[in-house]
Amino acid sequence: MSDEFTSHGAALDEDGLAAALDLAKVSAAQRWAVLAVETSGNGSFPGFCC
C-alpha cells in the first residue's frame, strides 16, 4: 500500500460544506476548532484556517 496521497476531488462549495457538517453532526465552529488544533493554524491552502 502506498503512503502517497493523490486526490482528484474539488473543494467543497457552500452546499457541500453544509452537507458534510450535517453528515458529521458537527457545527462549523467545531470544524474550525479541529482544523486549528490539528493543523497548527495552517490548512492545506494559504489563508485556509483562522
C-alpha atoms as one frame of an Amber mdcrd trajectory, in Angstrom:
protein
   0.000   0.000   0.000   1.337   3.398  -0.961   1.551   6.232   1.560   1.297
   8.752  -1.255  -1.926  10.757  -1.244  -3.484  11.581  -4.573  -6.693  13.493
  -4.969  -8.818  14.369  -7.939 -11.514  15.992  -5.844 -12.619  19.577  -5.780
 -13.021  21.982  -2.893 -16.415  21.922  -1.223 -18.829  24.641  -2.178 -21.191
  26.146   0.411 -23.851  23.459  -0.107 -21.287  20.662   0.022 -19.828  22.029
   3.230 -23.275  22.257   4.825 -23.977  18.656   3.808 -20.644  17.481   5.233
 -21.291  19.262   8.535 -24.765  17.709   8.719 -23.376  14.257   7.930 -20.673
  14.566  10.607 -23.175  16.130  13.034 -20.821  18.997  13.881 -21.113  22.746
  13.673 -18.886  24.999  11.592 -17.310  26.270  14.840 -16.445  22.712  15.885
 -14.920  22.031  12.490 -12.782  25.170  12.696 -11.653  24.222  16.217 -10.422
  20.834  14.992  -8.686  22.381  11.981  -6.987  24.998  14.167  -5.653  22.357
  16.567  -4.786  19.612  14.090  -3.101  21.892  11.552  -1.464  24.335  13.990
  -3.484  27.048  12.285  -2.321  26.101   8.790  -4.690  24.291   6.473  -3.967
  22.859   3.064  -4.045  26.252   1.402  -2.583  29.636   2.423  -5.143  31.520
   4.486  -7.320  28.408   4.839  -7.656  28.453   8.595  -8.458  31.121  11.156
